[in-house]
Amino acid sequence: MCSVKSAMWRGLILGGLLLAFLPSQAAMAAPQYWLDPAGPVAEMQGRLFLLTLWIMIGIFVTVSGVLVYTLVRFRAKGAAAAGSAPGGAAARRESAAAGEQDLPPQIEGSHKLELVWTLIPFLLLIVIAIPTVRYSFALAADPEGDPIKVRVVGHQWWWEFQYPELGIVTGNEMRIPVGRPVELVIESDDVIHKFWVPKLAGKMDAIPGRVNRMWFQADEPGVYYGQCAEMCGTHHANMRLRVVALPPAEFEQWADNWGRGPVVTSEAERQAVERGRQVFETRACFGCHSIEGTAARGVAGPNLTDIGLRTTLAAGILENTPENLARWIDDPQSVKPGALMPRVGLTDSELNDVVAYLRSLR
Ligand code: CUA
């Protein structure tokens, strides 16, 4: 009987440890694991979180340890045997009164102890308060160095990134130079969204009619995944984004080339691209999308000037391949039901030409 019980306990403890361990392992490998920071802002925030977490774990373990010890050490011995017998409780009281019961020392009114458990939390709060105040001011201050400005606008369900100093507008993929702070001005065009790139910084609301500010910096080149973190409608979960951190020279190159027009490698491609451009500028496309240097000046949908360079489509839900681009243009509602992008109704050859045109914008 006893061995069955202890096996059960062992199983429970082992199961609990596994449950705690496996998700943390999976999370650490995940691209949005926020305790694996890639820049100074996420690092400061993570450090503050971990400091508070470890102090809380220390308090929890100490308090529950003392509680469990007291429960076990000073339990009414033999109560289980005596409890069911008539007069059991009365007998226990009697034996306790007679001094046989193992009672803990009575400490009520001990000035020494009360001083100790007032001082310890006081000191712990000071330990938490000092870095909290320091980091709060550091994060609220303007970043040092030569920051680049980006205006982030949340839309149902995609992200717009404007670079006012560079005259660049792009969508869903924000390109930034490595090692340079990025000053973000965060707004919304419709409902409340929340901008979040876990490895670079904590969340920030995008609220219509309000301007929120934050900054981050990527220390290593790479792609940092993010997503909307505020329920904003049907495709809240499909409102993803990527921050692509490039070495400064590559970033400059991207900024210089932005809006330079189609890149083609053959005459046949040039002709298809030209036909595609005409379709784009005469059918519904141009009413909602902008492409730098063309008649397409719509602002309801993402600016497509560098669409050929982006790795994904429809706010991160499709890989940017010719097949997926054709599928997305041909029937957006089958990909993202409820999205504002309507079906334009292009013929197969028009669709192919538009795909060739958009792919060439790189
Ligand atoms: Cu936008 Cu959730």
Residues whose N, C-alpha, C, O or C-beta is under 5 A from the ligand:
A	BS01	CUA	I192 H193 K194 C228 A229 E230 M231 C232 H236 M239
